[in-house]
Amino acid sequence: MTMTPTAPDVSHPDYGAIKARQQAAWASGDYARIGVTLQIVGETLAEAMDLPAGASALDVAAGNGNVTLALARRGAAVVSTDYVPALLDRGRQRAEAEGLPVAFQVADAEALPFADGSFDAVTSTFGVMFAPDQDRAAAEMLRVCRPGGRIGLANWTPDSFIGEVFRTLGHYMPPPAGLKPPSRWGDRAWIEATFGPTTSAITFTPKSFVFRYASPQDFLDEFRRFYGPIHKAFLALDAAGQQGLEHDLLAAMARFNSATDGTLRLPSEYAEIVVTKA
């Protein structure tokens, strides 16, 4: 009797196992070294949120706290959360240096430990987009935001340079079957389909963050050392794979680099999104 192999069920990925690997990746290197360069994104998102002083805010997958600090500087009462304790420690150090009264708590974006409607605002900059169960993470953000409250997001778009970086990484380190790309959070249609039914307004504004480094190689060296996903990819590859990945990342930079003097001036598109919950 011939047995037909059963195809793997990609409709229900093992999110727990995927999350454990992701957590290890983001805990490797030193993302705070990269994250702090993105501070301007947190500041512009905080301005777009336009919260009154005293508003309660939750920062989800906060990393080292860019939008956490931006909101606290504007008088919000912020709870900063992430599933990597070391990144929260870096955010705590930054808040203490500025004398900002921020609360920090380890939390999973897919299972936020807060009651329904606990916050006037919920935010994430380049964070929640990496949650493997994207629908659940979006539902959790909506759940803990009060009616009439706002959800603020900054997410890399599918056609951005960072979107290209993750496609390149996927060529060498294929993602688990059924896992959707993080850049889906930067797709207007997906955002409107996911948040639209429970919201009264969505603003979706394309913006650009410019990476500036002394050279493309300087950028690559920095990200290879400190940016968890790239750091872990190079560690996992053999010499030939590392050489290929380096070549392809440098080629991607060449396509986006607008500098003509040997330095790197590299715009990467992202979506600034503000959702008002109905």
C-alpha positions as CSV (number, residue, x, y, z in Angstrom):
1,M,0.0,0.0,0.0
2,T,1.4,3.4,-0.9
3,M,1.2,6.0,1.8
4,T,0.7,9.7,0.7
5,P,2.8,12.0,2.9
6,T,0.7,14.4,4.9
7,A,1.5,18.0,4.2
8,P,2.5,20.1,7.2
9,D,-0.3,22.3,8.5
10,V,0.9,25.8,7.8
11,S,-2.4,27.4,8.8
12,H,-1.4,27.1,12.5
13,P,2.3,27.7,12.9
14,D,3.9,26.9,16.3
15,Y,3.8,30.5,17.5
16,G,5.2,29.6,20.9
17,A,8.4,28.1,19.4
18,I,8.7,30.9,16.9
19,K,8.4,33.5,19.6
20,A,11.1,31.8,21.7
21,R,13.5,31.9,18.8
22,Q,12.6,35.6,18.1
23,Q,13.1,36.5,21.7
24,A,16.6,34.9,21.6
25,A,17.4,36.8,18.4
26,W,16.3,40.2,19.8
27,A,18.2,39.5,23.0
28,S,21.4,38.9,21.1
29,G,23.6,41.6,19.9
30,D,22.6,45.0,21.4
31,Y,19.5,46.3,19.7
32,A,19.5,49.4,21.9
33,R,22.6,50.6,20.0
34,I,20.5,50.5,16.8
35,G,17.2,51.5,18.4
36,V,18.4,54.8,19.8
37,T,19.2,56.1,16.3
38,L,15.5,55.8,15.5
39,Q,14.4,58.3,18.3
40,I,13.0,60.8,15.8
41,V,10.4,58.3,14.8
42,G,9.1,58.1,18.4
43,E,9.0,61.9,18.6
44,T,7.0,62.3,15.4
45,L,4.6,59.6,16.3
46,A,4.0,61.2,19.7
47,E,3.2,64.5,18.0
48,A,0.8,62.7,15.6
49,M,-0.9,61.1,18.6
50,D,-1.5,64.5,20.1
51,L,-2.4,63.2,23.6
52,P,-3.3,65.6,26.4
53,A,-0.9,65.7,29.4
54,G,-1.9,63.0,31.9
55,A,-3.2,60.6,29.4
56,S,-2.4,56.9,30.1
57,A,-0.3,55.2,27.5
58,L,1.0,51.7,26.9
59,D,4.0,51.1,24.7
60,V,4.0,47.6,23.3
61,A,7.2,45.9,22.2
62,A,8.9,49.1,23.3
63,G,12.5,48.0,22.8
64,N,14.7,50.6,24.5
65,G,11.8,53.0,24.7
66,N,11.8,55.6,21.9
67,V,8.1,56.3,21.9
68,T,7.9,55.6,25.6
69,L,10.3,58.5,26.3
70,A,8.6,60.7,23.7
71,L,5.2,60.3,25.3
72,A,6.6,60.8,28.8
73,R,8.3,64.0,27.8
74,R,4.8,65.2,26.8
75,G,3.3,64.4,30.2
76,A,1.7,61.0,29.5
77,A,1.7,58.3,32.2
78,V,3.5,55.5,30.3
79,V,3.8,51.8,30.9
80,S,6.6,50.5,28.7
81,T,6.6,46.8,27.9
82,D,8.7,44.3,26.0
83,Y,9.4,40.6,26.2
84,V,13.2,41.2,26.3
85,P,14.1,42.3,29.9
86,A,17.5,43.7,28.9
87,L,15.9,46.1,26.5
88,L,13.5,47.4,29.2
89,D,16.5,47.9,31.4
90,R,18.0,50.2,28.7
91,G,14.8,52.1,28.5
92,R,14.7,52.4,32.3
93,Q,18.2,53.8,32.3
94,R,17.2,56.4,29.7
95,A,14.1,57.4,31.6
96,E,16.0,57.7,34.9
97,A,18.6,59.9,33.2
98,E,15.8,62.3,32.2
99,G,13.9,62.0,35.4
100,L,10.8,60.7,33.6
101,P,8.3,58.7,35.8
102,V,7.9,55.7,33.5
103,A,6.7,52.2,34.6
104,F,8.4,49.2,33.0
105,Q,6.9,45.7,32.8
106,V,7.9,42.5,30.9
107,A,4.9,41.6,28.7
108,D,4.1,39.6,25.6
109,A,2.5,41.6,22.9
110,E,0.1,38.7,22.1
111,A,-1.1,38.4,25.7
112,L,-1.0,41.8,27.4
113,P,-1.5,41.6,31.1
114,F,-3.9,44.5,31.4
115,A,-7.7,44.8,31.6
116,D,-9.9,45.8,28.7
117,G,-9.9,49.5,28.1
118,S,-7.0,50.2,30.5
119,F,-5.3,52.9,28.4
120,D,-6.1,56.1,26.6
121,A,-3.4,55.3,24.0
122,V,-1.4,52.2,22.9
123,T,1.7,52.5,20.8
124,S,4.5,50.6,19.1
125,T,7.4,51.7,16.9
126,F,9.0,48.9,14.8
127,G,8.0,46.5,17.6
128,V,4.6,44.8,17.5
129,M,5.0,44.2,13.8
130,F,7.4,41.4,14.6
131,A,4.9,39.5,16.8
132,P,4.4,36.1,15.0
133,D,0.7,35.9,15.6
134,Q,-0.2,39.3,14.0
135,D,-3.9,39.1,14.3
136,R,-3.7,38.3,18.0
137,A,-1.3,41.1,18.7
138,A,-3.5,43.6,16.9
139,A,-6.5,42.3,18.8
140,E,-4.7,42.8,22.1
141,M,-3.8,46.4,21.3
142,L,-7.4,47.1,20.5
143,R,-8.6,45.3,23.6
144,V,-6.5,47.3,26.1
145,C,-7.3,50.6,24.5
146,R,-10.4,52.4,25.8
147,P,-13.3,53.4,23.5
148,G,-12.3,56.7,21.9
149,G,-8.7,56.1,22.6
150,R,-5.8,56.0,20.0
151,I,-3.4,53.4,18.7
152,G,-0.2,54.8,17.3
153,L,2.1,52.7,15.1
154,A,5.3,53.1,13.1
155,N,5.9,50.1,10.8
156,W,8.3,49.5,8.0
157,T,6.5,49.1,4.7
158,P,6.8,46.1,2.3
159,D,8.8,48.0,-0.3
160,S,11.1,49.8,2.2
161,F,14.8,49.1,2.6
162,I,14.2,47.2,5.8
163,G,11.5,45.2,4.1
164,E,14.2,44.2,1.5
165,V,16.6,43.3,4.4
166,F,14.1,40.8,5.8
167,R,13.4,39.3,2.4
168,T,17.2,38.9,2.0
169,L,17.5,37.3,5.4
170,G,14.6,35.0,4.5
171,H,16.5,33.8,1.4
172,Y,19.3,32.5,3.7
173,M,17.2,31.7,6.8
174,P,13.7,30.8,5.5
175,P,11.0,31.7,8.0
176,P,8.7,29.0,9.5
177,A,5.9,27.9,7.2
178,G,2.8,30.0,7.6
179,L,4.5,33.0,9.2
180,K,3.5,36.3,7.6
181,P,6.1,39.0,7.0
182,P,6.4,41.7,9.6
183,S,6.1,44.3,6.8
184,R,2.4,43.4,6.5
185,W,1.9,45.9,9.3
186,G,3.1,48.6,6.9
187,D,0.5,47.7,4.3
188,R,-2.5,50.1,4.2
189,A,-5.0,47.4,3.1
190,W,-4.0,45.1,5.9
191,I,-4.2,47.8,8.6
192,E,-7.6,49.0,7.4
193,A,-8.9,45.4,7.2
194,T,-7.5,44.5,10.7
195,F,-8.4,47.7,12.6
196,G,-11.1,49.2,10.5
197,P,-14.2,47.3,11.8
198,T,-13.6,48.5,15.4
199,T,-12.4,52.0,14.8
200,S,-13.8,55.4,13.9
201,A,-10.8,56.8,12.0
202,I,-7.5,55.6,10.6
203,T,-4.7,57.9,9.4
204,F,-2.0,56.2,7.4
205,T,0.9,58.5,6.5
206,P,4.0,57.3,4.5
207,K,7.2,58.6,6.0
208,S,10.9,58.0,5.6
209,F,13.7,57.4,8.1
210,V,17.2,58.0,6.8
211,F,20.0,55.7,7.9
212,R,23.3,57.6,7.9
213,Y,26.6,55.8,8.3
214,A,30.2,56.5,7.2
215,S,29.9,53.8,4.5
216,P,27.7,50.9,3.5
217,Q,30.3,48.6,5.1
218,D,30.1,50.6,8.3
219,F,26.3,50.1,8.4
220,L,26.7,46.3,7.7
221,D,29.4,45.9,10.4
222,E,27.2,47.8,13.0
223,F,24.1,45.8,12.2
224,R,25.9,42.5,12.0
225,R,27.2,43.1,15.5
226,F,24.2,44.7,17.2
227,Y,20.9,44.0,15.3
228,G,19.6,40.7,16.6
229,P,18.1,39.2,13.4
230,I,21.2,40.0,11.3
231,H,23.5,39.1,14.1
232,K,21.9,35.6,14.6
233,A,21.7,35.0,10.8
234,F,25.5,35.4,10.4
235,L,26.1,33.2,13.4
236,A,24.0,30.5,11.9
237,L,25.5,30.5,8.4
238,D,28.7,28.8,7.2
239,A,31.5,30.9,5.6
240,A,29.9,30.7,2.1
241,G,26.5,31.7,3.4
242,Q,28.0,34.6,5.4
243,Q,29.8,35.8,2.2
244,G,26.6,35.5,0.2
245,L,24.5,37.3,2.8
246,E,27.0,40.1,3.1
247,H,27.1,40.5,-0.7
248,D,23.3,40.6,-1.0
249,L,22.9,43.1,1.9
250,L,25.5,45.4,0.4
251,A,23.7,45.1,-3.0
252,A,20.4,46.1,-1.4
253,M,22.1,49.1,0.2
254,A,23.5,50.2,-3.2
255,R,20.0,50.2,-4.6
256,F,18.6,52.5,-1.9
257,N,21.7,54.6,-1.1
258,S,21.3,58.2,-2.2
259,A,24.8,59.4,-1.2
260,T,27.4,60.0,-3.9
261,D,30.5,60.6,-1.7
262,G,31.1,57.0,-0.5
263,T,29.0,57.5,2.7
264,L,25.6,56.0,3.3
265,R,22.4,58.0,3.2
266,L,19.7,55.4,3.0
267,P,16.0,56.3,3.2
268,S,13.7,53.5,4.4
269,E,10.0,54.1,4.1
270,Y,7.7,53.5,7.0
271,A,4.0,54.0,7.8
272,E,3.0,56.3,10.6
273,I,-0.5,55.1,11.6
274,V,-2.9,56.6,14.1
275,V,-6.1,54.6,14.8
276,T,-9.0,56.0,16.8
277,K,-11.0,53.2,18.5
278,A,-14.8,53.5,18.2
